[in-house]
Amino acid sequence: MPHSDAASPATRALARAKVEHTLHAYEHDPTNHHYGEEGAARLGLPPEVMFKTLVVRLEGSGVPTPLAVGVVPVSGMLDLKAFAAAMGAKRATMADPADAQRATGYIVGGISPLGTRKRLPTCIDSSALDHDTMLVSGGRRGLSVELAPADLIRVIGASTAPIAG
């Protein structure tokens, strides 16, 4: 069941929602800027079950908010065209890191799709549904949360689509 020894907005959101999850902590190397790949390697997990959270700026087609979140395996990249289409936008570009940090309340490398300061529209790559569990950031560098994809989708109100390239 939920752990409170590493409380963050992400873990508190899971506790509030009564979602079963497991925390995985590892020592983050401050010189490594490939956060997701580092997490998978340090935890000895296949990169396709470790997902990174990316904040994206959307443009066009009556987009309700300019920022949205894409969650894709660390082994791949976010396909911006597919993401824009999935979100009903004309165009998608990576958000400025300062804007991402301001909107989510997390620092780059520790951005979680859970417990964000502002609730942003979120799309998770449909490959997550191929796994019993997936890992996302627990809200800081060196902390990941393992949970069922369906629980993550439900708690954050996410959609799924093939958005990884």
N, C-alpha and C positions, 0 to 999 in steps of 0.2 A: 504494500500500500504506500501512499505518499510518505516521503521523508521530509523532515523539517530542518535537518542538520545543514543544509545548504540553501537556505531560503533566498529566493529572488522573486521578482514579480512573476516570472514564468512558473516556478515551483509553487508559489502561492495560488496562482490561477488553477493549476492542476489539483491542488488540495481542495480549493473551493468547489471545483466541479466533481470532486470525489473520483478522479481518474487514477486508475492503477498505473504506476510508472516506476522506473528504476533510474536512479541517478548514477552517472559514470563520471568521475572526476579524474583528471590527469594533470600533470605538471606542464603548463604551457611554456614553450620556449619563446621569449619575447622577440627573438630575431626571426621567427618563422611567421610569415604572413599568409601562409596557406593553411588557414585555421581548420577547415573541415578535413583536409587530407591529413593534417597533423593529428587530429582527434582520432580518425580511423586507425592510423598507424599506431598511435600510443595505446589505444584500447584493443588493438589486435582484431579489429572488425573489418569486414569487407566494405569498401567505399560505397557500394551501391545501397547500403542500409543507413549510411550517415548522410544526412541532408543539410544543405546550407540554406540560410535565409537571406534573400536579397531584396533590397528595397529599390523599386523601379518607379520612374516618373512616366505617367501616361498622358497622352495628348489626343484630343479630338473625339468626336462622336458622343458628346454629352456625358463625358466621364464625370461621375459624381465627386471624385476626389483625385487630385493630381498624383498622389502616391499610392502604390499598391505593393504587395509582397509576393514574391515568387519563391517557392521552396523546391529545390532540385537536389538530386544526388551530388555529393562532392566530386564524384567521378566524372561528372558532365558539366555542361555550361547551360545557362538559361538561354533559350532561343527567344530573342526579343520579339520577333515577328509572331511566333506562335503564342507568346504571352500576351501581346497586344490583342490578338484575335480572341483569345480566351477571355480577356477582360472587357471586350467590346470597345476597344480603343483603336484609333488609327495608327498610333505610333507608340513605342516604348523605348526608353533609354534608361541606363542605370542612373539612379538618383545620386546626387552629390552626397558624399559620406556625412557631412555636417547635417544635411537635411534628414538623412536616414537616422542619425543618432538623435536628433531633436524629436522626430516623429515617434520613434520607438522607445526612447528612454534608455537604450542600450548602446554600448560602444561597438564599433565595427570589430568583427571577429567574435562577438558575443551576442549578436542580435538574434533573439528568439522570436518565433512566430506567436509565442504565448506571452500574455501579460504585457503587451505593448502599451505605451502611454496613450496613443490614439489607436482605435481599432481600424485597421486598414484592410481593404479588400484583399483577400489572399487566395492564391491558386497554388495547389501542390501538384507536382508532377505525378501523373497517373501511375508511374512505376512504383510508387509507394504502396499501392494496393496489391502488389505482387509479394509483399513481405508480411509476416505475422506482426513484426514490430519494426519500428524505424527510430532513428535517433535524430534529434534536433538540438540546437543550442539550449542550454539551461539558463541562459541569461548572462553568462560571463564566459570569458576565455577560459578554457580548461574544464568546463562543465557541460555535459550533455545529458539529455533526458531521453530515455527509451520508453516508447509507448506504442499502442496499437494505432495504425494509420486512421482507422475509423474514429477513434477517440479524439485525435488531433483535429480531424475535419469537423467533428461535432462541436468541440469546445471553442474553436475560433471561427466557426461558420465558413469554412473554406470550400472552394470548389476544387475539382481535379480536372486536369487536361494534360495531354502530352506536350509539355513545355520545355523539356530538356533537349539540348542539341548534342 
